[in-house]
Amino acid sequence: MKRRSVAALLALALAGCGGSQAEDPKTVLRFAWWGGAARHEATLKAIALFEKRNPGLKVKAEYMGFNGYLERLTTQIAGGSEPDVMQINWAWMAMFSKRGNGFVDLQQYERVLDLRQFSAEDLDMGRVGGKLNALPVSYSARVLLWNKAAFDRIGLPLPRTWDELFAAGPVFKSKLGEHAYPLDGELYDMILLSQAYVQQKYGTAYVDPKEARVAMSPAAALEWVQTYRKLIVNHVATPLPLRASLGGAEKPTEQQQDWVVGNWAGNYTWDSVVALRGSTLNKDQKLALGDFPTLPGARNSGMFGRPTVMFAVGRNSKKPELAARFINFLLTDPEAAQVLGRTRGLPSADAQFQILLDAKKIPALELAAYQQIKTQKRAGNIELPSPLFEHARMNKFMREVFETVAYGKTTDEAAAQRLVNEGNALLKRIK
């Protein structure tokens, strides 16, 4: 089918309406996203470029920080007043589109979407009930970053195995003091790292990726808790109470003074924030990408990866084809790639990624992390997690259980029992 231009579609939309373009709601697309200043600025420039190419079309920007975004979007979707195009987390599809009907099926508009730019795996990440609910902007996974200078100062090589990681804690403590740790991370970071170890050993993550049930056995759940405790007791990872006393338990690593000067020498984090983590290190520090520790014979790396953010079209949109065209512009257009850069991670679309690569706009460390993740994906070592694992209520529950462990308010056995029994009950309620 021959593609129609946006201008032609607008002309059809305006025909017989009797009003000016400015007054016709069919000429306005609402686009909602969250982010920081850099993302906002780049996105507004991309919107201006799209509007310039399509006279008469107005994109209304609705943007904010992450806090409060989900709550606002939930209210809008419940009231049928959601934006035409919205940035969502991958896990939110399980909340808003349990059977694939919560968003527009983008497959209907493949004539205006260059889906060839995405791998079959990337497209499958946006499907629910056989319907293409969203397209991935980028893909991100957890990696280990190390301050090589800190390890050099105490004469240790960067950890490559779990045994080396656990052995590093006592060395940091003895040579640099109580305030020094090989690894820093928020509670959720350590929950994920501990899960990686258990997933490698037992072959399963906490939540079954296909069913709404806890996949870990009681023994695996117990070892999950014990692995987290081992990170803390062995002086490997910064304890939750310590982080809480230093400006808040969820204060980002790069804002921690002990990270800046190299007392905290590592971080388990998304590859999309590599540059942010390195931005505050003083001149004596040197950030490096670490190997992902993997137990011998493990069938899965346990590396936690999924789409960074996605774009979806609201099911109540009156102009879904125009919305799909706008998404296509943001995700595949060469000029849009130059404008948006890495503000939403490294692009999933082949052409946009290649443009940034050719223009040398991908720092070496970020590229190394991307290649490490890509190698793991190609080898089938990264299993797409259950979206229910990142469901807001599930996340709150897991944090609460591990907080009781961190503050010594429960035994490992009791915490593991809660993770299995109460976890299963919660999954049944939110599925």
C-alpha positions in Angstrom: 0.0 0.0 0.0 1.3 3.4 -0.9 2.1 5.5 2.1 0.2 8.7 2.6 2.0 11.8 4.0 1.1 13.3 7.3 0.0 16.4 5.4 -2.4 14.4 3.3 -3.9 12.8 6.4 -4.3 16.2 8.0 -6.0 17.5 5.0 -8.5 14.6 5.1 -9.0 15.2 8.8 -9.7 18.9 8.3 -12.0 18.5 5.3 -15.6 19.7 6.1 -14.8 20.6 9.7 -15.5 24.3 9.1 -12.7 25.4 11.5 -9.1 26.4 11.4 -6.3 24.0 11.9 -5.5 25.5 15.2 -9.0 24.8 16.4 -9.2 21.2 15.2 -8.2 18.7 17.9 -7.3 16.3 15.1 -4.2 18.4 14.4 -2.9 17.9 18.0 -1.0 14.9 19.4 -0.5 14.6 23.1 2.9 13.1 24.0 3.8 12.2 27.7 7.1 11.2 29.1 9.2 11.4 32.2 12.9 12.2 32.6 15.5 14.7 33.6 16.5 18.0 32.1 18.7 16.6 29.3 15.9 14.3 28.1 13.3 17.1 28.2 15.4 19.4 26.2 16.3 16.9 23.5 12.7 15.7 23.2 11.3 19.2 22.8 13.9 19.8 20.0 12.8 16.6 18.3 9.1 17.6 18.6 10.0 21.0 17.0 11.6 19.2 14.1 8.6 16.9 13.6 6.2 19.9 13.7 8.4 21.8 11.2 8.2 18.8 8.8 4.5 18.6 9.2 2.9 22.1 9.1 -0.4 22.2 10.9 0.4 19.4 13.3 1.0 20.3 16.9 2.5 18.0 19.5 1.5 18.9 23.0 4.3 17.9 25.4 3.3 16.6 28.8 6.5 15.9 30.7 7.7 15.6 34.3 10.1 13.7 36.6 9.5 10.1 37.3 7.9 10.7 40.7 4.2 10.9 40.2 4.2 10.0 36.5 2.8 6.5 36.9 0.1 7.8 39.3 -1.0 10.5 36.7 -0.9 8.0 33.9 -3.0 5.5 35.9 -5.6 8.1 36.5 -5.7 9.2 32.9 -6.0 5.7 31.5 -8.8 4.9 34.0 -10.7 7.9 32.8 -10.0 7.3 29.1 -8.1 10.6 28.8 -4.6 9.2 28.3 -2.1 10.9 25.9 -2.0 9.7 22.3 1.6 8.7 22.6 3.1 7.8 26.0 6.4 6.7 27.3 6.0 3.6 29.5 8.0 1.1 31.4 7.9 -2.4 29.9 6.4 -3.8 33.1 3.5 -1.5 32.9 2.0 -3.4 30.1 1.1 -6.1 32.7 -0.8 -3.4 34.6 -2.6 -1.6 31.8 -2.9 -4.2 29.1 -3.2 -7.7 30.7 -4.7 -9.2 27.5 -3.3 -6.9 24.9 -6.3 -4.5 24.7 -5.0 -1.7 26.9 -3.0 0.0 24.1 -3.4 0.3 20.3 -2.1 -2.7 18.4 0.7 -1.1 16.5 0.9 -4.0 14.0 -2.2 -2.4 12.4 0.0 0.5 11.4 3.1 -1.3 10.1 2.7 0.6 6.9 3.9 3.7 8.7 6.2 1.9 11.1 9.6 0.7 10.0 9.5 -2.5 12.1 12.5 -3.9 10.1 14.7 -1.7 12.3 14.0 -4.0 15.3 15.0 -7.5 16.0 12.2 -10.1 16.4 13.2 -10.4 20.0 12.8 -6.6 20.5 9.3 -6.7 18.9 8.3 -9.7 21.0 9.0 -7.7 24.2 6.3 -5.3 23.2 3.6 -8.0 22.5 0.8 -8.9 24.8 -1.7 -11.5 23.8 -0.3 -11.5 20.3 -0.8 -7.7 19.9 2.1 -5.2 19.5 1.3 -2.9 22.4 4.6 -0.9 22.4 8.0 -0.5 20.7 11.2 -0.5 22.7 13.2 2.7 22.6 16.3 1.0 24.0 17.3 -2.1 26.0 19.2 -2.0 29.3 20.7 -4.6 31.6 22.5 -4.7 34.8 26.3 -4.6 34.7 29.1 -4.3 37.3 31.2 -1.2 37.3 34.4 -1.1 39.2 36.8 1.7 40.2 40.0 0.1 39.0 42.1 2.7 40.8 40.6 1.7 44.2 41.4 -2.0 43.6 44.9 -1.1 42.4 45.5 0.8 45.7 44.9 -2.3 47.8 46.6 -4.7 45.3 43.5 -6.6 44.3 42.4 -7.5 40.7 38.9 -6.7 39.6 36.5 -9.5 40.8 35.7 -12.0 38.0 34.0 -14.7 40.1 31.5 -14.8 42.9 34.3 -16.1 45.2 36.5 -13.2 44.4 33.7 -10.8 44.9 32.9 -12.1 48.4 36.6 -12.2 49.3 37.1 -8.6 48.4 35.1 -7.3 51.3 37.4 -8.2 54.1 40.4 -6.9 52.2 38.8 -3.5 51.7 37.9 -3.4 55.4 41.4 -4.3 56.6 43.3 -2.1 54.3 41.0 1.0 53.9 38.8 0.8 57.1 35.2 0.3 58.1 34.0 3.0 55.7 35.3 1.3 52.5 33.4 -1.3 50.5 34.0 -3.0 47.1 30.4 -2.4 46.1 27.6 0.1 46.5 24.0 -0.1 45.5 20.5 0.7 46.6 18.5 -2.1 48.2 16.9 -3.1 44.9 20.3 -3.3 43.3 21.4 -5.9 45.9 18.2 -7.8 45.6 18.8 -8.2 41.9 22.5 -9.1 42.3 21.6 -11.8 44.9 18.9 -13.1 42.6 21.4 -13.4 39.8 23.5 -15.8 41.9 20.5 -17.9 42.8 19.2 -17.9 39.3 22.6 -19.2 38.1 22.6 -22.0 40.8 18.9 -23.1 40.6 18.0 -22.1 37.0 15.1 -19.8 37.9 14.4 -16.2 38.8 12.0 -15.3 41.7 8.9 -14.9 39.6 8.0 -17.4 36.8 8.3 -15.5 33.4 5.2 -17.3 32.0 2.9 -17.7 35.0 1.8 -15.6 38.0 3.6 -17.7 40.6 6.8 -17.8 42.6 9.3 -20.0 40.6 11.9 -20.3 43.4 11.7 -23.3 45.6 11.8 -22.7 49.4 15.5 -23.7 49.3 16.3 -21.2 46.5 14.4 -18.4 48.2 16.3 -19.1 51.4 19.6 -18.9 49.5 18.4 -15.6 47.9 18.1 -14.1 51.4 21.3 -15.7 52.6 23.2 -14.3 49.5 22.0 -10.8 50.3 23.0 -11.2 53.9 26.4 -12.5 52.8 27.0 -9.4 50.8 26.4 -7.3 53.9 28.1 -9.5 56.6 31.2 -10.0 54.4 31.6 -6.2 54.1 31.1 -6.5 50.3 28.2 -4.1 49.8 27.2 -1.0 51.7 24.5 -1.8 54.3 21.1 -0.3 54.0 21.2 1.4 57.4 24.5 3.1 56.4 23.0 4.4 53.1 19.9 5.6 55.0 22.1 7.6 57.3 23.9 9.4 54.4 21.1 11.3 53.0 18.6 8.6 52.2 18.6 4.9 51.4 17.9 5.6 47.7 20.4 8.4 47.2 22.1 7.7 43.9 25.6 6.3 44.0 27.2 9.2 42.1 26.1 11.6 44.8 27.8 9.7 47.6 31.1 11.3 48.7 32.6 7.8 49.4 32.0 6.9 45.8 33.5 10.2 44.5 36.8 9.6 46.3 37.0 5.8 45.7 36.1 4.4 49.2 33.1 2.7 47.6 34.7 1.0 44.6 31.9 -0.6 42.6 28.3 -0.4 41.5 25.7 -2.9 40.2 23.6 -0.8 37.9 21.9 -0.3 34.5 24.3 0.1 31.6 22.3 3.2 30.6 23.6 5.2 33.6 27.3 4.3 33.1 28.1 7.9 32.2 26.2 9.3 35.2 28.1 7.1 37.6 31.5 8.2 36.2 30.6 11.9 36.0 31.4 12.6 39.7 34.5 10.6 40.2 37.6 12.7 41.1 40.7 12.7 38.9 42.4 9.9 40.9 39.6 7.3 40.1 39.2 5.2 37.0 35.9 3.5 36.1 36.0 0.1 34.4 33.5 -2.5 33.2 33.7 -5.8 35.1 33.1 -9.3 34.0 29.7 -10.6 35.0 30.4 -13.4 37.6 28.9 -16.7 36.5 28.9 -20.0 38.3 30.4 -23.0 36.4 27.7 -24.8 34.5 25.0 -22.1 34.9 22.3 -22.3 32.2 21.5 -18.6 32.6 23.6 -15.6 33.6 20.9 -14.2 35.8 21.8 -10.8 34.3 18.7 -8.7 34.7 17.7 -7.0 31.4 14.6 -5.6 29.7 13.5 -2.6 27.6 14.6 0.6 29.2 11.5 2.5 28.1 8.8 2.0 25.4 6.5 4.0 23.4 2.8 3.1 23.2 -0.4 4.6 21.7 -3.4 5.1 23.9 -6.3 3.0 23.0 -8.6 6.0 23.2 -6.5 8.0 20.7 -8.6 9.5 17.9 -5.6 9.6 15.6 -3.6 6.3 16.1 -2.0 6.4 12.7 -0.6 9.9 13.2 0.6 8.7 16.6 2.3 5.7 15.0 4.0 8.0 12.5 5.3 10.2 15.3 6.7 7.1 17.2 8.3 6.0 13.9 10.0 9.4 13.7 11.3 9.3 17.2 12.6 5.8 16.9 14.0 5.5 13.4 14.5 9.0 11.9 18.3 9.9 11.3 17.8 13.5 12.3 15.8 12.5 15.4 18.7 10.2 16.4 21.1 13.2 16.3 18.8 15.3 18.4 17.8 12.7 21.0 21.2 11.0 21.3 21.5 8.7 24.3 18.9 10.5 26.4 16.8 7.3 26.5 19.7 4.9 26.3 21.3 3.4 23.2 18.6 3.1 20.5 17.1 -0.3 19.7 16.5 0.6 16.1 19.4 -0.4 14.0 19.7 2.7 11.9 19.7 5.1 14.8 22.2 3.1 16.7 24.5 3.0 13.7 24.2 6.8 13.3 25.4 7.4 16.9 28.2 4.8 16.5 29.4 6.4 13.2 29.3 9.8 14.8 31.4 8.6 17.7 28.7 9.6 20.1 28.9 6.5 22.2 31.6 6.6 24.9 33.9 3.6 25.0 32.7 2.4 28.4 29.1 2.5 27.4 29.9 0.7 24.2 31.7 -2.0 26.0 28.7 -2.5 28.4 26.4 -2.6 25.3 28.6 -5.3 23.7 28.8 -7.3 26.9 25.0 -7.4 27.1 24.6 -8.1 23.4 26.9 -11.1 23.7 24.9 -12.4 26.6 21.6 -11.9 24.8 22.9 -13.6 21.6 24.0 -16.6 23.7 20.5 -16.9 25.2 21.9 -16.1 28.7 19.5 -13.3 29.5 15.9 -14.4 30.2 13.2 -11.7 29.9 11.9 -11.4 33.5 8.2 -11.6 34.4 6.7 -8.1 34.1 5.0 -8.9 37.4 8.4 -8.9 39.1 8.5 -5.1 38.5 4.9 -4.5 39.3 4.7 -1.7 41.8 3.0 -3.8 44.5 5.4 -6.7 44.0 8.4 -4.4 44.2 7.1 -2.8 47.4 6.6 -6.3 48.9 10.1 -7.5 48.0 11.7 -4.4 49.4 9.7 -4.6 52.6 10.9 -8.3 53.1 14.5 -7.5 52.5 14.4 -4.4 54.6 13.4 -6.6 57.6 16.5 -8.6 56.8 18.7 -5.6 56.5 17.6 -4.2 59.9 17.8 -7.5 61.7 14.1 -7.7 62.3 13.6 -11.3 61.0 15.4 -14.5 60.4 16.5 -15.7 57.0 14.1 -18.6 57.2 11.1 -16.4 58.0 12.0 -14.0 55.2 12.3 -16.8 52.7 9.0 -18.2 53.8 7.3 -14.9 53.3 8.8 -14.5 49.8 7.3 -17.8 48.8 4.0 -17.9 50.5 3.0 -14.2 50.6 4.6 -13.7 47.2 2.4 -16.4 45.6 -0.7 -14.8 47.2 0.2 -11.4 45.9 0.9 -12.6 42.4 -2.5 -14.2 42.2 -4.1 -10.9 43.2 -2.3 -8.7 40.7 -2.1 -11.0 37.7 
